[in-house]
Amino acid sequence: MVYERNMNGHSYVFDVDYGEEAEVARVIVRSDAAGREGLFLVDREGAIEAAEDLPGFGPNPLAADGLWPRPPQEAIEDARLIAEHKAGDD
């Protein structure tokens, strides 16, 4: 599931992904600028955590503070459902 948003003159794509982690799902965020991707992990309760310290992920080159924009609520909910499934709570 992919969601696109325009923010501060840039296009961001939020891609919900099953991921390798045991009980969380990923939301990978990409920008229209070259560079690394951002990563958020979402658990089965819908709690979201930035996790850009994993290999291949890093700070947002478009933001002075390096932070990626928070994924849209629809992406968080999709990731929450995946995490719930991974935990065996379906």
N, C-alpha and C positions, 0 to 999 in steps of 0.2 A: 504494500500500500504506500503510495507516494502522494505527498501534499506539497504544493508550491505556494510560496508567499513572497510578495514584494515588500521589502522593508528598507527604509532609508536609501532608496534609489538602487538597491541590489535585489537580485532574485535569489531566494533560498529554497532548496529542495529538501524535504524531510522524508526519509525513507525508513519505514518500519521494517525491522528485520528480526528473524528468529534469534540469531546470534549464537555464540558458543557457550555463554554463561548458563549455569544450571537453572536458576529460578527467576531470571529476568529476561526481558526482551530489549532490543536495541532500537534507538531512533538515531539514524545517521543523518547528519545535516551537511549539505554541500552548498557552496556559494558559486556565483557566476564568475568569481575571480579564481585564478589558479592558486593552488595551495592545498593544504591538508583539509581533512574532513573533521567535523566535530562529532562527538558521540554522547548520547544520553542513555542511561539505563533506567528501565521502568520495571517496578516490581508488581506483583499481583494485586496490591492495594492501590496502585496508581501513583506511588511515590516515585519521583523522578530525580536523578542525580547525574550531573555532568561527569563524564569519565574520559577526558581527553588524554589521560596519561598512558593509555594502551598504545602499542606500536601502530603507526599509521594514522593516528589521530593527533590533533593538536589545536592550538589557539586559532581564533578567527582572524584572518589577515585584514579584514575590513573594519574591525572594531578596535578603537584605541585601547580598550581594556582587554582585548583578546577573547571576550566572551561571545559565545554563539547565542543567537536568539532562542528563546524557549519554544519548543515544538508546539504546534497548534493542539488544542484539546482533542481533536479527532485522532491525531497521531498517537497521543498519549493513551487514549482509550483503546485503540487498536493494539498497542504494545502491551497494555495491561491485560487484555484478553489472551494474548499469546503467553505472557508470563503465567497467568492463571492455568492455562492448559499445560505448560511445562511443569508446573508444580503438581499437576494431577487433580486440580480442583474443578474439573468441568462437569 
